[in-house]
């Protein structure tokens, strides 16, 4: 996977996988892969609620916060 690649987010990762960071499940090479949500940017056609949720998470991470 390269910076700028478009991927489809399928779901959020299981709670057990999100102990200190929020992970999103994507489709990658015919299987699911969990990636940090902080590394993803929604495309323009994504609904407003999703854009706001991702922006809020990016702000949270940018402030140095993490899940505990």
SELO-208342 format. One line per 2 residues: number of its first residue (from 1); their letters; for each residue x, y, z of N, C-alpha, C, O, CB. Coordinates in nm, 2 decimals, decimal comma, always signed. Glycine has a CB too. Layout:
N
NUM	A	X Y Z X Y Z X Y Z X Y Z X Y Z | ... .
***
This chain:
68
1	XX	+0,09 -0,12 +0,00 +0,00 +0,00 +0,00 +0,09 +0,12 +0,00 +0,19 +0,13 +0,07 -0,10 +0,00 +0,12 | +0,05 +0,22 -0,08 +0,13 +0,34 -0,09 +0,05 +0,46 -0,05 -0,08 +0,46 -0,05 +0,18 +0,36 -0,24 .
3	XX	+0,11 +0,57 +0,00 +0,04 +0,69 +0,03 -0,03 +0,74 -0,09 +0,02 +0,74 -0,20 +0,14 +0,80 +0,08 | -0,16 +0,77 -0,07 -0,24 +0,82 -0,18 -0,33 +0,71 -0,24 -0,42 +0,74 -0,32 -0,16 +0,88 -0,29 .
5	XX	-0,31 +0,58 -0,21 -0,39 +0,48 -0,26 -0,53 +0,49 -0,20 -0,55 +0,53 -0,08 -0,33 +0,34 -0,22 | -0,63 +0,46 -0,28 -0,77 +0,46 -0,23 -0,81 +0,32 -0,19 -0,78 +0,23 -0,26 -0,87 +0,51 -0,34 .
7	XX	-0,87 +0,31 -0,07 -0,91 +0,19 -0,01 -1,05 +0,20 +0,04 -1,10 +0,31 +0,06 -0,82 +0,14 +0,10 | -1,12 +0,09 +0,05 -1,26 +0,10 +0,10 -1,25 +0,05 +0,24 -1,20 -0,06 +0,28 -1,35 +0,00 +0,01 .
9	XX	-1,31 +0,13 +0,33 -1,32 +0,10 +0,47 -1,45 +0,01 +0,49 -1,56 +0,05 +0,45 -1,33 +0,22 +0,57 | -1,43 -0,11 +0,54 -1,54 -0,20 +0,56 -1,61 -0,18 +0,69 -1,73 -0,20 +0,70 -1,49 -0,34 +0,55 .
11	XX	-1,53 -0,15 +0,80 -1,58 -0,14 +0,93 -1,47 -0,10 +1,02 -1,36 -0,08 +0,98 -1,64 -0,28 +0,98 | -1,51 -0,07 +1,15 -1,41 -0,05 +1,25 -1,36 -0,18 +1,30 -1,43 -0,28 +1,30 -1,46 +0,04 +1,37 .
13	XX	-1,23 -0,19 +1,34 -1,17 -0,31 +1,39 -1,24 -0,34 +1,53 -1,30 -0,26 +1,59 -1,02 -0,29 +1,41 | -1,22 -0,47 +1,57 -1,28 -0,52 +1,69 -1,22 -0,43 +1,81 -1,11 -0,38 +1,80 -1,25 -0,66 +1,71 .
15	XX	-1,30 -0,42 +1,91 -1,26 -0,34 +2,03 -1,13 -0,39 +2,09 -1,05 -0,31 +2,13 -1,37 -0,35 +2,14 | -1,10 -0,52 +2,08 -0,98 -0,57 +2,14 -0,86 -0,52 +2,06 -0,75 -0,52 +2,11 -0,98 -0,72 +2,13 .
17	XX	-0,88 -0,49 +1,93 -0,77 -0,44 +1,85 -0,75 -0,28 +1,86 -0,65 -0,23 +1,81 -0,80 -0,47 +1,70 | -0,84 -0,22 +1,94 -0,83 -0,07 +1,95 -0,81 -0,03 +2,09 -0,88 +0,06 +2,14 -0,97 -0,01 +1,90 .
19	XX	-0,70 -0,08 +2,15 -0,67 -0,05 +2,29 -0,61 +0,09 +2,30 -0,64 +0,16 +2,40 -0,58 -0,16 +2,35 | -0,53 +0,13 +2,21 -0,46 +0,26 +2,22 -0,48 +0,35 +2,10 -0,44 +0,47 +2,10 -0,32 +0,24 +2,25 .
21	XX	-0,54 +0,29 +1,99 -0,56 +0,36 +1,87 -0,68 +0,30 +1,80 -0,72 +0,19 +1,82 -0,43 +0,34 +1,77 | -0,75 +0,39 +1,72 -0,87 +0,34 +1,65 -0,82 +0,28 +1,52 -0,75 +0,35 +1,44 -0,97 +0,46 +1,63 .
23	XX	-0,86 +0,16 +1,49 -0,83 +0,10 +1,36 -0,95 +0,08 +1,28 -1,06 +0,05 +1,33 -0,76 -0,04 +1,39 | -0,94 +0,09 +1,15 -1,04 +0,06 +1,05 -1,00 -0,06 +0,97 -0,89 -0,08 +0,93 -1,07 +0,19 +0,96 .
25	XX	-1,10 -0,14 +0,94 -1,08 -0,26 +0,85 -1,10 -0,22 +0,71 -1,20 -0,16 +0,67 -1,18 -0,38 +0,89 | -1,00 -0,25 +0,63 -1,01 -0,22 +0,48 -0,99 -0,35 +0,41 -0,95 -0,45 +0,46 -0,90 -0,12 +0,44 .
27	XX	-1,03 -0,35 +0,28 -1,01 -0,46 +0,19 -0,87 -0,44 +0,13 -0,85 -0,34 +0,06 -1,12 -0,48 +0,08 | -0,78 -0,54 +0,14 -0,65 -0,53 +0,08 -0,60 -0,67 +0,04 -0,59 -0,76 +0,11 -0,55 -0,47 +0,19 .
29	XX	-0,58 -0,68 -0,09 -0,53 -0,80 -0,15 -0,62 -0,92 -0,11 -0,57 -1,02 -0,07 -0,39 -0,83 -0,12 | -0,75 -0,90 -0,13 -0,85 -1,01 -0,11 -0,86 -1,05 +0,03 -0,91 -1,16 +0,06 -0,82 -1,13 -0,19 .
31	XX	-0,83 -0,97 +0,13 -0,85 -1,00 +0,27 -0,86 -0,87 +0,35 -0,83 -0,76 +0,30 -0,73 -1,09 +0,32 | -0,91 -0,88 +0,47 -0,93 -0,77 +0,56 -0,80 -0,73 +0,62 -0,72 -0,82 +0,66 -1,04 -0,79 +0,66 .
33	XX	-0,78 -0,60 +0,64 -0,65 -0,55 +0,71 -0,70 -0,44 +0,80 -0,77 -0,35 +0,75 -0,55 -0,51 +0,60 | -0,65 -0,43 +0,92 -0,68 -0,32 +1,01 -0,57 -0,22 +1,00 -0,45 -0,26 +1,01 -0,70 -0,37 +1,16 .
35	XX	-0,60 -0,10 +0,97 -0,50 +0,01 +0,96 -0,55 +0,13 +1,06 -0,66 +0,14 +1,08 -0,49 +0,06 +0,82 | -0,45 +0,20 +1,11 -0,48 +0,31 +1,20 -0,57 +0,42 +1,12 -0,54 +0,46 +1,01 -0,36 +0,38 +1,25 .
37	XX	-0,68 +0,45 +1,19 -0,77 +0,55 +1,13 -0,70 +0,68 +1,11 -0,73 +0,76 +1,02 -0,89 +0,57 +1,22 | -0,60 +0,71 +1,19 -0,52 +0,84 +1,18 -0,45 +0,84 +1,05 -0,40 +0,95 +1,01 -0,43 +0,85 +1,29 .
39	XX	-0,43 +0,73 +0,98 -0,36 +0,73 +0,85 -0,45 +0,74 +0,73 -0,41 +0,74 +0,61 -0,28 +0,60 +0,84 | -0,58 +0,75 +0,75 -0,68 +0,76 +0,65 -0,74 +0,89 +0,63 -0,76 +0,96 +0,73 -0,79 +0,65 +0,67 .
41	XX	-0,78 +0,93 +0,51 -0,85 +1,05 +0,48 -0,97 +1,01 +0,40 -0,96 +0,94 +0,30 -0,76 +1,16 +0,41 | -1,09 +1,06 +0,44 -1,21 +1,03 +0,35 -1,20 +1,10 +0,22 -1,15 +1,21 +0,21 -1,34 +1,06 +0,43 .
43	XX	-1,26 +1,04 +0,12 -1,27 +1,10 -0,01 -1,39 +1,20 -0,01 -1,47 +1,19 +0,08 -1,29 +1,00 -0,13 | -1,39 +1,29 -0,10 -1,49 +1,40 -0,10 -1,63 +1,35 -0,10 -1,72 +1,42 -0,05 -1,47 +1,49 -0,21 .
45	XX	-1,66 +1,24 -0,16 -1,80 +1,19 -0,18 -1,85 +1,12 -0,05 -1,97 +1,08 -0,05 -1,81 +1,09 -0,29 | -1,77 +1,11 +0,05 -1,81 +1,04 +0,18 -1,91 +1,14 +0,25 -1,89 +1,26 +0,24 -1,69 +1,01 +0,27 .
47	XX	-2,01 +1,08 +0,32 -2,11 +1,16 +0,38 -2,05 +1,25 +0,49 -1,94 +1,23 +0,54 -2,22 +1,07 +0,45 | -2,12 +1,36 +0,52 -2,07 +1,46 +0,62 -2,04 +1,41 +0,76 -1,95 +1,45 +0,82 -2,18 +1,57 +0,63 .
49	XX	-2,13 +1,31 +0,81 -2,10 +1,26 +0,94 -1,97 +1,18 +0,95 -1,90 +1,19 +1,04 -2,22 +1,17 +0,98 | -1,94 +1,10 +0,84 -1,82 +1,03 +0,84 -1,70 +1,13 +0,83 -1,60 +1,11 +0,90 -1,81 +0,93 +0,72 .
51	XX	-1,71 +1,23 +0,75 -1,60 +1,33 +0,74 -1,57 +1,39 +0,87 -1,46 +1,41 +0,91 -1,63 +1,43 +0,63 | -1,68 +1,43 +0,94 -1,67 +1,49 +1,07 -1,60 +1,39 +1,18 -1,52 +1,44 +1,26 -1,80 +1,54 +1,12 .
53	XX	-1,65 +1,27 +1,17 -1,59 +1,17 +1,27 -1,44 +1,15 +1,25 -1,37 +1,14 +1,34 -1,67 +1,04 +1,26 | -1,40 +1,14 +1,12 -1,26 +1,12 +1,09 -1,18 +1,24 +1,13 -1,07 +1,23 +1,19 -1,24 +1,09 +0,94 .
55	XX	-1,23 +1,36 +1,10 -1,17 +1,49 +1,13 -1,15 +1,50 +1,29 -1,05 +1,54 +1,34 -1,25 +1,61 +1,08 | -1,26 +1,46 +1,36 -1,25 +1,46 +1,51 -1,14 +1,37 +1,56 -1,07 +1,41 +1,65 -1,38 +1,43 +1,57 .
57	XX	-1,13 +1,25 +1,50 -1,03 +1,16 +1,54 -0,89 +1,21 +1,51 -0,80 +1,20 +1,59 -1,05 +1,02 +1,47 | -0,87 +1,27 +1,39 -0,74 +1,33 +1,35 -0,70 +1,44 +1,45 -0,59 +1,45 +1,49 -0,74 +1,38 +1,21 .
59	XX	-0,80 +1,52 +1,49 -0,78 +1,63 +1,59 -0,73 +1,57 +1,72 -0,64 +1,61 +1,78 -0,90 +1,71 +1,61 | -0,80 +1,46 +1,77 -0,78 +1,40 +1,89 -0,63 +1,34 +1,89 -0,56 +1,36 +1,99 -0,88 +1,28 +1,92 .
61	XX	-0,59 +1,27 +1,79 -0,46 +1,22 +1,78 -0,36 +1,33 +1,77 -0,25 +1,32 +1,83 -0,45 +1,12 +1,65 | -0,39 +1,43 +1,70 -0,30 +1,55 +1,68 -0,27 +1,62 +1,81 -0,17 +1,68 +1,83 -0,35 +1,65 +1,58 .
63	XX	-0,37 +1,61 +1,91 -0,35 +1,67 +2,04 -0,27 +1,58 +2,13 -0,24 +1,62 +2,25 -0,48 +1,70 +2,10 | -0,23 +1,46 +2,08 -0,15 +1,37 +2,16 -0,23 +1,27 +2,25 -0,17 +1,20 +2,33 -0,06 +1,44 +2,25 .
65	XX	-0,36 +1,27 +2,23 -0,45 +1,18 +2,31 -0,44 +1,04 +2,25 -0,41 +1,02 +2,13 -0,59 +1,23 +2,31 | -0,47 +0,94 +2,33 -0,49 +0,80 +2,28 -0,59 +0,73 +2,37 -0,62 +0,78 +2,48 -0,35 +0,72 +2,28 .
67	XX	-0,64 +0,62 +2,32 -0,74 +0,54 +2,40 -0,66 +0,48 +2,51 -0,55 +0,43 +2,50 -0,81 +0,44 +2,31 | -0,73 +0,46 +2,63 -0,66 +0,39 +2,74 -0,76 +0,29 +2,80 -0,72 +0,22 +2,89 -0,62 +0,49 +2,85 .
***
